[in-house]
Amino acid sequence: MGHPTLQSRGASSARVRRAPSVGSARRAMGNAQSGHDLLFAHWPIAPEGLRPLIPSQLALETFDGRCWVGVVPFWMSGVRARGVPAIPGASRFPELNVRTYVAYGGKPGVYFFSLDAASRLAVQTARAVYHLPYFYANMKAESAGEEIVYRSLRHDAAAEFRGRYRPVAPVELRKPGTLEHWLSERYCLYTAHKSEVYRGEIHHVPWPLQDASAHISVNSLASAAGIVLPDANPVLHFAKRLDVLVWPLRRAK
């Protein structure tokens, strides 16, 4: 697997900040992971196009009257239970998700239509523990100069991504009220299981976003989830690295 090195030229590693809301030992066994070379490609979608695809208990969130669907390729390292050493051969792999943005009880979060990963163990574990729609895929992420060359093909399904992307501007922390902040600064995920809504808290520093360019030659992941993307250029952002803690699921209230 041709991953670039963890510390690349022109970017620094962001450390996870301690979450003041997490104070009990029961919740302290979250998962730690680092995401690298992320592309956020977002398209606006009319709410009526997404409503049938989202559990009815979740409220669709909109920005200027539109929902947004993101296709997010990256690669991960250091995937492990917090305080436990990473498992050799199972802690470093590409991952790619398709997402939109929802709320429950007034708390905004992320809803995943699909998550493709190049680790069978990660797929099996996430499906069992987080009830998330993970799929095993043949994937590769490589550096080619300043670009990331990325490809993914899901096993036993017509869900494929091929593209190359790179940052084109310095890191900029986005201000509240902007689309970029609305898309990225979300600190929980939602999933539904047996008619119940569950929330997983996510903790990290603010996203070190950079404006980006991309050439996406194949992208059938959204259509595999029943989403029709508009024939328009996506809004593109890049992040070199972010360290994340994901806490166990809890029934949302």
C-alpha positions in Angstrom: 0.0 0.0 0.0 1.6 3.2 -1.1 0.7 5.6 1.7 2.7 8.8 2.1 4.5 9.4 5.3 2.5 10.7 8.3 4.4 14.0 8.5 4.4 15.6 5.1 5.8 18.9 4.0 3.8 22.0 4.7 1.4 20.7 7.3 1.5 19.9 11.0 -0.3 17.2 13.0 -3.3 18.4 15.1 -3.6 16.9 18.5 -6.9 15.8 20.0 -8.2 18.2 22.6 -9.7 16.7 25.8 -13.5 16.8 25.8 -14.8 18.4 29.0 -18.1 16.5 28.6 -16.4 13.1 29.0 -15.8 12.5 32.6 -16.6 8.9 33.5 -14.5 5.8 33.2 -17.5 4.1 31.5 -17.2 6.4 28.5 -13.4 6.6 28.4 -12.9 3.6 26.2 -13.4 5.2 22.8 -11.6 4.5 19.6 -8.6 6.6 18.6 -7.6 7.1 15.0 -5.9 9.6 12.7 -7.2 10.6 9.3 -4.7 11.7 6.6 -5.0 13.4 3.2 -8.7 13.9 3.3 -10.7 15.3 0.5 -14.2 16.8 1.3 -16.2 16.9 -2.0 -19.7 18.3 -1.3 -22.7 18.8 -3.5 -26.0 20.6 -2.7 -29.1 18.5 -2.8 -32.8 19.4 -2.4 -34.1 18.1 0.9 -36.9 16.1 -0.9 -34.1 14.1 -2.7 -32.7 12.9 0.6 -35.7 12.6 3.0 -36.7 9.1 1.8 -33.1 7.9 2.4 -32.8 9.1 6.0 -34.4 7.5 9.1 -37.6 9.4 9.9 -36.4 10.2 13.5 -33.5 12.3 12.2 -34.0 15.9 11.1 -32.3 16.9 7.8 -30.1 19.9 8.3 -29.9 22.6 5.5 -27.6 25.5 4.7 -29.4 28.2 2.7 -32.3 25.8 2.1 -30.2 23.0 0.7 -28.9 19.7 2.1 -25.3 18.7 1.3 -23.9 15.3 0.4 -20.2 14.7 1.0 -17.9 12.1 -0.6 -14.8 11.9 1.6 -11.8 9.8 0.6 -8.8 9.6 3.0 -6.6 7.0 4.7 -6.3 6.1 8.4 -3.6 5.2 10.8 -3.4 4.3 14.5 -6.9 2.8 14.6 -7.3 1.2 18.0 -9.3 1.3 21.2 -8.0 4.1 23.3 -5.2 3.1 25.6 -4.7 -0.1 23.7 -1.8 -0.7 21.2 -2.7 -0.8 17.5 -3.0 -4.2 15.9 -0.3 -4.7 13.3 -1.8 -4.9 9.8 -5.2 -3.8 11.0 -4.7 -0.1 12.0 -3.6 1.6 8.7 -5.9 1.5 5.6 -7.8 3.7 3.2 -11.4 4.6 4.0 -14.1 6.5 2.0 -17.5 7.7 3.2 -20.6 9.2 1.8 -22.4 11.4 4.2 -25.0 14.1 4.9 -25.9 16.3 7.9 -28.7 15.8 10.3 -29.8 16.6 13.9 -31.5 14.8 16.7 -32.9 16.6 19.7 -31.4 19.8 18.3 -27.8 18.4 18.3 -26.2 18.5 14.8 -24.2 15.5 13.5 -23.2 13.3 10.6 -25.2 10.6 9.0 -23.4 8.0 6.8 -24.9 6.4 3.8 -21.9 4.2 3.3 -18.3 3.7 4.5 -15.8 1.7 2.4 -12.7 0.4 4.0 -9.7 -1.7 2.9 -9.7 -3.7 6.2 -12.0 -6.6 6.6 -11.5 -6.5 10.4 -12.5 -2.8 10.5 -15.6 -3.5 8.4 -16.8 -6.4 10.6 -16.1 -4.5 13.8 -17.8 -1.3 12.8 -20.8 -3.1 11.6 -21.1 -5.0 14.8 -20.2 -2.3 17.3 -21.4 0.9 15.6 -24.2 -0.4 13.3 -22.7 1.6 10.5 -23.0 0.6 6.8 -19.4 -0.4 6.2 -18.3 -2.3 3.1 -15.0 -4.0 2.2 -13.3 -2.6 -0.9 -10.1 -2.8 -2.9 -8.5 0.6 -2.2 -5.3 2.5 -2.7 -4.1 6.0 -1.7 -0.8 7.3 -3.1 1.2 10.5 -3.2 2.2 11.8 -6.6 4.1 15.0 -6.0 1.6 17.4 -4.3 -1.4 15.2 -5.4 -3.1 12.3 -3.8 -4.1 9.6 -6.2 -7.0 7.6 -4.9 -9.0 4.6 -6.1 -11.6 2.4 -4.5 -13.8 -0.5 -5.8 -16.3 -2.1 -3.5 -16.5 -5.9 -3.5 -19.6 -7.3 -5.0 -21.2 -4.0 -5.8 -21.0 -1.2 -8.4 -19.6 1.4 -6.1 -16.3 2.9 -7.3 -14.3 6.1 -6.9 -11.2 7.2 -8.9 -9.7 10.6 -8.6 -6.7 12.8 -7.7 -6.7 15.9 -5.5 -4.5 18.4 -3.8 -4.6 21.5 -1.6 -4.4 24.9 -3.4 -4.3 27.3 -0.4 -2.9 27.6 3.1 -4.7 26.1 6.1 -7.6 28.3 7.3 -9.8 27.7 10.3 -13.3 28.5 9.1 -15.5 30.9 11.0 -19.0 30.0 12.4 -21.7 30.9 10.0 -19.7 29.9 6.9 -20.7 26.9 4.8 -17.2 25.3 5.5 -17.7 25.5 9.3 -21.3 24.2 9.0 -20.1 21.2 7.0 -17.1 20.3 9.0 -17.5 21.2 12.7 -19.8 18.4 13.8 -19.0 16.4 16.9 -21.2 13.3 16.7 -22.4 10.7 14.3 -25.9 9.2 14.1 -27.1 5.8 13.1 -30.4 3.9 13.5 -30.7 0.3 14.7 -33.9 -1.6 15.3 -35.9 1.6 15.1 -33.8 3.3 17.7 -31.5 6.3 17.1 -27.9 6.1 18.5 -25.3 8.8 18.8 -21.5 8.4 18.9 -19.7 11.4 20.2 -16.6 12.6 18.2 -13.8 14.7 19.6 -11.1 16.6 17.8 -9.6 20.0 17.3 -11.2 22.3 14.6 -10.5 21.0 11.0 -7.4 22.5 9.5 -9.1 23.0 6.1 -7.4 24.1 2.9 -9.2 24.9 -0.4 -8.6 22.1 -2.9 -8.7 21.1 -6.5 -9.7 17.6 -7.7 -10.2 15.6 -10.9 -12.7 12.9 -10.1 -13.0 10.5 -13.1 -15.3 7.9 -11.5 -17.7 8.4 -8.7 -20.6 5.9 -8.3 -20.7 5.8 -4.5 -23.6 8.2 -4.1 -25.7 6.5 -6.8 -25.1 3.2 -5.1 -26.8 4.7 -2.0 -29.7 6.0 -4.1 -28.5 9.6 -4.3 -28.6 11.6 -7.5 -25.8 14.2 -7.4 -26.3 17.4 -9.4 -24.4 17.9 -12.6 -22.2 20.6 -11.0 -18.7 21.1 -9.6 -18.5 20.1 -6.0 -17.2 22.3 -3.2 -13.7 21.0 -2.4 -11.6 21.1 0.7 -8.5 19.2 1.9 -7.1 18.4 5.3 -3.6 16.9 5.8 -4.2 15.2 9.1 -6.6 15.1 12.0 -6.5 13.0 15.2 -9.9 11.9 16.4 -11.6 10.1 19.3 -14.9 8.3 18.6 -16.8 7.3 21.7 -19.1 4.2 22.0 -22.7 4.5 20.8 -25.3 5.6 23.2 -29.1 5.7 22.6 -29.9 9.3 21.7 -32.3 11.2 23.9 
